[in-house]
Amino acid sequence: MNDLYPLIFVFLMALSMLIYVVLDGYDLGVGILLRRASDAHKDEMISSIGPFWDANETWLVLGVGILLVAFPQAHGVILGGLYLPVAFMLIGLILRGVAFDFRVKAHDDHRKWWNRAFYAGSLLAAVSQGFMLGIYLLGFDYSFASVVFAAFVGLGLAAGYTLLGATWLILKTENALLDRAVRWARGSLWLTGFGIVAVSVATPWVSSRIFDKWFSMPNLLLLAPIPLLTAVLFFACERQLKHMIEGRPHRAWLPFASAVGLFVLAFVGLAYSLFPYLVVDRLTYLDAATAPESMKVMLIGIAITLPAILGYTVYSYRVFWGKTRELSY
């Protein structure tokens, strides 16, 4: 029974991080796309994420909080190894938060600078998160080759967030901005695909244990649906975006659903590769877990907090669903 509590907290932490990546991913993506939009469209793009963006970050706080209280040893190793990229991520999140509030109150001649700050903060946060993933997979190795690989993963994750942001705009906008969002989505889809392939190749390469988990029999056959479904979602999204460009009848929800599916499948594959380790091939979740008695108490708090976060998240999306409206000043 005592081994069950750490497993529950691993699941809750993974779930929190997955929800964060999807939800905050699309609003970071909208921020990255802001630089490519005309002045007439910027307010509409900001309006599409306005009711959600700050609440989306709650899931990051929850995930890191679970890591800290349930697996303090792993928290020390991971955050110590990722100190600089975490600092840059926080700078990016702070910058975009300040820019979001100030751009609404700024005069027209100053608003363009806050738009640029929102874009820069979004891009910095996205690239930093991808860089953290790359360095984490390589065991916190900061050699030149590792840094180059991690930077590539950072750009790939930024492209993935851009895909989420563009497909979100397809859901929330109309007319000229919708047409631009379709083209943005199609370009970022291919970059996202390259990023997924790169991480999928690198993960078994850095660990013989992970290689054996994927390519030994019968695991190879049992896990085949993950890459196959990824390919199906990729080409389904590509086909739907192509139909939208050609002006055919379309399902506006399909590109966003496909993009979310790509992230979910990539996350599931990564989680399977790493489990039971929290630090690759060094520290398992059981080794890093705090005392079972402490986890029992913390589980009570999670049982109260998690439904509350889920409740207001679902409620806010229900209230503000539908096409976005332009901001008024």
C-alpha positions as CSV (number, residue, x, y, z in Angstrom):
1,M,0.0,0.0,0.0
2,N,2.9,2.4,0.8
3,D,4.2,2.0,-2.8
4,L,0.8,3.0,-4.1
5,Y,1.0,6.6,-2.8
6,P,4.1,7.5,-4.8
7,L,2.5,6.1,-7.9
8,I,-0.6,8.2,-7.4
9,F,1.4,11.3,-7.0
10,V,3.5,10.5,-10.2
11,F,0.2,10.2,-12.1
12,L,-1.2,13.5,-10.7
13,M,2.1,15.3,-11.5
14,A,2.2,13.9,-15.0
15,L,-1.5,14.8,-15.6
16,S,-0.9,18.4,-14.3
17,M,2.1,18.9,-16.6
18,L,0.2,17.5,-19.6
19,I,-2.8,19.8,-19.0
20,Y,-0.4,22.7,-18.6
21,V,1.5,21.9,-21.9
22,V,-1.8,21.8,-23.8
23,L,-3.6,24.8,-22.2
24,D,-0.7,27.2,-21.7
25,G,0.8,25.9,-25.0
26,Y,-1.9,27.4,-27.1
27,D,-1.8,30.8,-25.4
28,L,2.0,30.9,-25.7
29,G,1.5,30.0,-29.3
30,V,-0.9,32.9,-29.8
31,G,1.8,35.2,-28.2
32,I,4.4,33.9,-30.6
33,L,2.1,34.5,-33.6
34,L,1.4,38.0,-32.5
35,R,4.5,39.4,-34.2
36,R,3.2,38.0,-37.6
37,A,-0.2,39.6,-37.3
38,S,-1.4,43.0,-38.5
39,D,-2.3,45.7,-36.0
40,A,-5.9,45.1,-36.8
41,H,-5.7,41.5,-35.7
42,K,-3.5,41.8,-32.6
43,D,-6.4,42.8,-30.3
44,E,-8.6,40.0,-31.5
45,M,-5.8,37.5,-30.9
46,I,-5.2,38.8,-27.4
47,S,-9.0,38.7,-26.7
48,S,-9.1,35.0,-27.7
49,I,-6.9,34.0,-24.8
50,G,-7.8,36.8,-22.4
51,P,-10.1,34.9,-20.1
52,F,-7.9,31.8,-19.9
53,W,-4.1,32.5,-20.1
54,D,-3.3,33.3,-16.5
55,A,-5.5,30.4,-15.1
56,N,-3.7,28.0,-17.5
57,E,-0.5,28.6,-15.6
58,T,-2.1,27.2,-12.5
59,W,-1.3,23.7,-13.8
60,L,2.4,24.4,-13.9
61,V,2.4,25.5,-10.3
62,L,0.4,22.4,-9.3
63,G,2.8,20.0,-11.2
64,V,6.0,21.6,-9.8
65,G,4.4,21.8,-6.3
66,I,3.7,18.0,-6.4
67,L,7.3,17.4,-7.5
68,L,8.5,19.5,-4.5
69,V,6.4,18.0,-1.8
70,A,6.1,14.4,-2.9
71,F,9.5,13.9,-4.5
72,P,11.9,16.4,-2.8
73,Q,15.1,14.5,-3.8
74,A,14.1,14.5,-7.5
75,H,13.0,18.2,-7.2
76,G,16.5,19.2,-6.0
77,V,18.3,17.3,-8.8
78,I,16.0,18.5,-11.6
79,L,15.7,22.1,-10.6
80,G,19.4,22.2,-9.8
81,G,20.3,20.8,-13.2
82,L,17.8,23.2,-14.9
83,Y,18.5,26.3,-12.9
84,L,19.3,28.7,-15.8
85,P,16.6,27.6,-18.3
86,V,14.0,27.7,-15.5
87,A,15.1,31.3,-14.7
88,F,14.7,32.2,-18.3
89,M,11.3,30.6,-18.5
90,L,10.2,32.6,-15.4
91,I,11.5,35.8,-17.0
92,G,9.5,35.1,-20.1
93,L,6.3,34.3,-18.2
94,I,6.7,37.5,-16.1
95,L,7.4,39.6,-19.2
96,R,4.3,38.4,-21.0
97,G,2.1,38.8,-17.9
98,V,3.3,42.4,-17.5
99,A,2.9,43.1,-21.2
100,F,-0.6,41.7,-21.3
101,D,-1.9,44.1,-18.6
102,F,0.1,47.2,-19.8
103,R,-0.8,46.9,-23.5
104,V,-4.5,47.4,-22.6
105,K,-3.8,50.7,-20.8
106,A,-1.0,52.0,-23.1
107,H,-1.4,54.8,-25.7
108,D,-1.4,53.7,-29.3
109,D,2.2,54.7,-29.8
110,H,3.4,52.6,-26.8
111,R,1.2,49.6,-27.4
112,K,3.4,48.3,-30.2
113,W,6.3,47.9,-27.7
114,W,4.1,46.0,-25.2
115,N,3.0,43.7,-28.1
116,R,6.7,43.0,-28.9
117,A,7.3,42.3,-25.2
118,F,4.3,39.9,-25.1
119,Y,5.8,38.1,-28.2
120,A,9.3,38.0,-26.7
121,G,8.1,36.7,-23.4
122,S,6.0,34.0,-25.1
123,L,8.8,32.9,-27.3
124,L,11.4,32.9,-24.4
125,A,9.1,30.8,-22.2
126,A,8.4,28.3,-25.0
127,V,12.0,27.8,-26.1
128,S,13.2,27.6,-22.5
129,Q,10.7,24.8,-21.8
130,G,11.9,22.8,-24.8
131,F,15.5,23.5,-23.9
132,M,14.7,22.1,-20.4
133,L,13.2,19.0,-21.9
134,G,16.3,18.4,-24.1
135,I,18.8,18.8,-21.3
136,Y,16.7,16.7,-19.0
137,L,16.6,13.8,-21.5
138,L,20.4,14.0,-21.8
139,G,21.0,13.8,-18.1
140,F,21.7,17.5,-17.5
141,D,24.8,17.3,-19.8
142,Y,25.8,20.9,-20.9
143,S,28.4,19.9,-23.5
144,F,28.2,21.7,-26.8
145,A,26.5,18.9,-28.6
146,S,23.9,18.6,-25.8
147,V,23.2,22.3,-25.8
148,V,22.7,22.3,-29.6
149,F,20.3,19.4,-29.3
150,A,18.4,21.0,-26.5
151,A,18.2,24.3,-28.4
152,F,16.7,22.3,-31.4
153,V,14.1,20.7,-29.0
154,G,13.3,24.2,-27.7
155,L,12.6,25.5,-31.2
156,G,10.6,22.3,-31.9
157,L,8.4,22.9,-28.8
158,A,7.9,26.5,-29.8
159,A,6.7,25.3,-33.2
160,G,4.4,22.9,-31.5
161,Y,3.0,25.7,-29.3
162,T,2.6,27.8,-32.4
163,L,0.6,25.0,-34.0
164,L,-1.7,24.9,-30.9
165,G,-2.0,28.7,-31.0
166,A,-2.9,28.8,-34.7
167,T,-5.5,26.0,-34.4
168,W,-6.9,27.8,-31.4
169,L,-7.3,30.9,-33.5
170,I,-9.1,28.8,-36.1
171,L,-11.6,27.9,-33.4
172,K,-12.0,31.4,-32.1
173,T,-11.8,33.8,-35.0
174,E,-13.4,34.5,-38.4
175,N,-12.8,36.1,-41.8
176,A,-9.3,37.4,-42.6
177,L,-7.7,36.3,-39.3
178,L,-9.1,32.8,-39.7
179,D,-7.5,32.5,-43.1
180,R,-4.1,33.6,-41.8
181,A,-4.4,31.2,-38.9
182,V,-4.9,28.3,-41.3
183,R,-1.7,29.2,-43.1
184,W,0.2,29.6,-39.8
185,A,-1.1,26.2,-38.6
186,R,0.0,24.4,-41.8
187,G,3.6,25.8,-41.6
188,S,4.0,25.1,-37.9
189,L,2.6,21.5,-38.3
190,W,5.6,20.3,-40.3
191,L,8.0,21.9,-37.9
192,T,6.2,20.2,-35.0
193,G,6.5,16.9,-36.8
194,F,10.2,17.3,-37.1
195,G,10.5,18.1,-33.4
196,I,8.5,15.0,-32.4
197,V,10.7,12.8,-34.6
198,A,13.9,14.3,-33.1
199,V,12.8,13.7,-29.5
200,S,11.6,10.2,-30.4
201,V,14.9,9.3,-31.9
202,A,17.0,10.9,-29.2
203,T,15.3,9.4,-26.2
204,P,16.2,5.7,-26.9
205,W,19.6,6.8,-28.1
206,V,20.6,8.3,-24.7
207,S,19.5,5.2,-22.7
208,S,19.9,1.5,-23.6
209,R,17.1,0.8,-21.1
210,I,14.7,3.0,-23.0
211,F,15.8,1.4,-26.3
212,D,15.0,-2.1,-25.0
213,K,11.6,-0.9,-23.7
214,W,10.6,0.2,-27.2
215,F,12.4,-2.2,-29.6
216,S,12.3,-5.5,-27.8
217,M,9.5,-8.0,-28.5
218,P,6.6,-8.0,-27.8
219,N,6.8,-4.3,-26.8
220,L,7.5,-3.2,-30.3
221,L,4.2,-4.6,-31.5
222,L,2.2,-3.4,-28.4
223,L,3.6,0.1,-28.7
224,A,3.2,0.4,-32.5
225,P,-0.2,2.2,-32.2
226,I,1.5,5.3,-30.7
227,P,3.6,6.2,-33.7
228,L,0.9,5.0,-36.1
229,L,-1.8,7.2,-34.4
230,T,0.7,10.1,-34.4
231,A,1.1,9.8,-38.2
232,V,-2.7,9.5,-38.7
233,L,-3.4,12.7,-36.6
234,F,-0.6,14.5,-38.4
235,F,-2.0,13.8,-41.9
236,A,-5.6,14.3,-40.8
237,C,-4.6,17.8,-39.6
238,E,-2.6,18.5,-42.8
239,R,-5.6,17.4,-44.9
240,Q,-8.1,19.4,-43.0
241,L,-5.9,22.6,-43.2
242,K,-5.5,22.0,-46.9
243,H,-9.3,21.8,-47.4
244,M,-9.7,25.0,-45.4
245,I,-7.2,26.8,-47.6
246,E,-9.0,25.6,-50.7
247,G,-12.3,26.9,-49.3
248,R,-14.0,23.5,-48.9
249,P,-16.5,22.9,-46.1
250,H,-14.5,22.2,-42.9
251,R,-14.6,21.2,-39.3
252,A,-13.0,24.1,-37.4
253,W,-12.4,21.9,-34.3
254,L,-10.5,19.1,-36.1
255,P,-7.1,20.9,-36.4
256,F,-7.0,21.9,-32.7
257,A,-8.1,18.4,-31.7
258,S,-5.4,16.8,-33.9
259,A,-2.8,19.2,-32.4
260,V,-3.8,18.3,-28.9
261,G,-3.7,14.6,-29.8
262,L,-0.2,14.9,-31.1
263,F,0.9,16.4,-27.8
264,V,-0.9,13.8,-25.8
265,L,0.6,10.9,-27.8
266,A,4.1,12.4,-27.5
267,F,3.7,12.9,-23.8
268,V,2.4,9.3,-23.3
269,G,5.4,7.9,-25.3
270,L,7.9,10.1,-23.3
271,A,6.2,9.0,-20.0
272,Y,6.5,5.4,-20.9
273,S,10.1,5.8,-21.9
274,L,11.1,7.4,-18.6
275,F,9.0,5.4,-16.1
276,P,9.9,4.5,-13.3
277,Y,12.7,7.1,-13.3
278,L,12.2,10.8,-12.4
279,V,15.8,11.4,-13.3
280,V,16.8,9.4,-16.3
281,D,18.5,6.1,-15.2
282,R,19.5,7.7,-11.9
283,L,16.5,8.1,-9.6
284,T,13.2,6.3,-9.5
285,Y,10.0,7.7,-8.2
286,L,10.1,5.3,-5.2
287,D,13.7,6.3,-4.4
288,A,12.7,10.0,-4.5
289,A,9.4,9.7,-2.6
290,T,8.8,11.3,0.7
291,A,7.4,9.4,3.7
292,P,4.1,7.6,3.1
293,E,2.6,9.3,6.1
294,S,3.3,12.7,4.6
295,M,1.8,11.6,1.3
296,K,-1.5,10.6,3.0
297,V,-1.9,14.1,4.4
298,M,-0.9,15.8,1.1
299,L,-3.4,13.6,-0.8
300,I,-6.2,15.1,1.2
301,G,-5.1,18.6,0.1
302,I,-4.9,17.4,-3.5
303,A,-8.3,15.8,-3.3
304,I,-9.7,19.3,-2.5
305,T,-7.5,21.4,-4.7
306,L,-7.6,19.4,-8.0
307,P,-11.4,19.3,-8.3
308,A,-11.6,23.0,-7.6
309,I,-9.0,23.8,-10.4
310,L,-10.8,21.4,-12.8
311,G,-14.1,23.0,-11.9
312,Y,-13.2,26.6,-12.5
313,T,-11.3,25.6,-15.7
314,V,-14.3,23.9,-17.2
315,Y,-16.6,26.7,-16.1
316,S,-14.5,29.4,-17.6
317,Y,-14.1,27.6,-20.9
318,R,-17.9,27.0,-21.0
319,V,-18.7,30.7,-20.3
320,F,-16.3,32.1,-22.8
321,W,-16.7,29.5,-25.6
322,G,-17.6,30.6,-29.1
323,K,-16.0,33.2,-31.4
324,T,-14.0,35.9,-29.8
325,R,-14.9,39.6,-29.8
326,E,-12.6,42.5,-30.4
327,L,-11.1,44.3,-27.4
328,S,-12.5,47.8,-26.6
329,Y,-10.4,50.4,-24.7
